Amino acid sequence: MDEITRDVVVIGAGPAGLTAARRLVEAGKSVAVLEARDRVGGRTWSDTIDGAFFEIGGQWVSPDQTAIASLAQELGLELFDRYREGDSVFLTEDGERTVYSSDDLPVGPKSHEGLEAARKELNRLAAEIEPAAPWDHPQAAEFDAISFENWLRSISDDKVARDTTAHFIAGGMLTKPSHTFSLLQALLMASSAGSFDNLLDEDFILDKRVVGGMQSVSIRMAEELGDDVFLSNPVRTLRWSDAGPGAAAEVTAVADHVTVRARHAILAIPPNLYSRIQYEPALPRTQQIAHQHHSMGLVIKVHAAYDRPFWRDKGLSGTGFGVGNIVQEVYDNSNHGEERGTLVGFVVDVTAERMWNLPEEERKTTILRSLADYLGEEAMNPVAFYLSDWGAEEWTRGAYACSYDLGGLSRWGAVQNQPVGPIFFASSDIQGIGYQHVDGAVRIGADTAQRIVESGR
């Protein structure tokens, strides 16, 4: 096994880890990036399947996500607008289909009243939350003790209003049922995006994409770092010592094919994977307990490519929304410069679990049938079809990102990215602004690099 020495060892070659490594090198530090997979990019991943290019992982850039937009520009990558011309489709839980063009969902007056009440209150409360420290809110413990579902019941007695509002955070973002996480966790999600309104607006939150795919950002950074990126090297053991302020600290990261000795380590992996590493000595009690209360959600990202974007011929944008359906959201995801049409859809939490329990062909037919309910029978016959199964990825184990269980954010959030001696933590899952997005990964990667540089150690 090779043994090398660097100033900093970075564990994880996703956007957070590679951004940290890149900024450290710019500051004159030497780095080694250890990645468990045989590729870079983490939860951003693009591939060509049956001749169709699909973005299997994270892909969108919203107008407020200036960190990822600036980084893409630095790396010589272009952004392009998501296609959004035409009408949208709304499906009720019992399958009633409505084509609409307004900003408001076509629901009844009582449901609309409940939606508005929840929207206004979520915007008001989210404005009080500091994304980097939601636990500092005077009512943090109170907000963290009530499930998002139960809070919504206090706002409206209309089921459509509650389920629809819940989806924009539960299904659309945290990919967990709304009874499993707190109001505080929901407010962090809204606050980190600027407002709850921004989560409601698909033209905002799903604004642009990277030409060539979001993984290109990580690929370009890895190319700059060259031989300092070590793929297929999961870290099994991290030995560390810390003699206190001003004293020399040291870490030793033992991976499958290389051992790296360094002054600092950055864990640029999601919190649910921290326990995959054995720490010598063990991490402090608080960190060990806190990490157990972070977990991934579950979602199937559906990709279907067609000879042409047939929905546009019908005056449809490709956007569909329907809580209670198999595919709860669908969008035009056609690639830049291609004549083909591509749809992307999402099957979340317990519905995703149910789909994975079906035989493969039945699962495919069921999901395509749901797409067809939105956009027409042509959806049943894609030229390429793929389901992203991040729950089966050994080095991710879920999607999109980690969130706390009830009561966890107010109790342990304050320690989630505090360093332990020479060990720093960097992931979009523990970031404030840009939480759970690639933008957050870039921000926390750059911030962590700066903290190490400023430590003078």
Helices and strands as residue ranges (DSSP letters): E 2-5, E 8-11, H 15-26, E 31-34, E 46-49, E 52-55, E 60-61, H 66-74, E 79-81, E 87-91, E 97-100, H 109-128, G 134-136, H 140-144, H 148-155, H 159-167, I 170-174, H 183-192, H 196-200, H 202-205, E 208-210, H 215-225, G 226-228, E 229-230, E 235-242, E 249-255, E 258-262, E 264-267, G 271-276, E 278-280, H 285-291, E 294-296, E 299-306, H 310-313, E 316-321, E 329-332, E 341-348, H 349-356, H 360-375, G 377-380, E 384-388, G 390-392, E 402-404, H 408-412, G 413-415, E 423-425, G 428-430, H 438-455
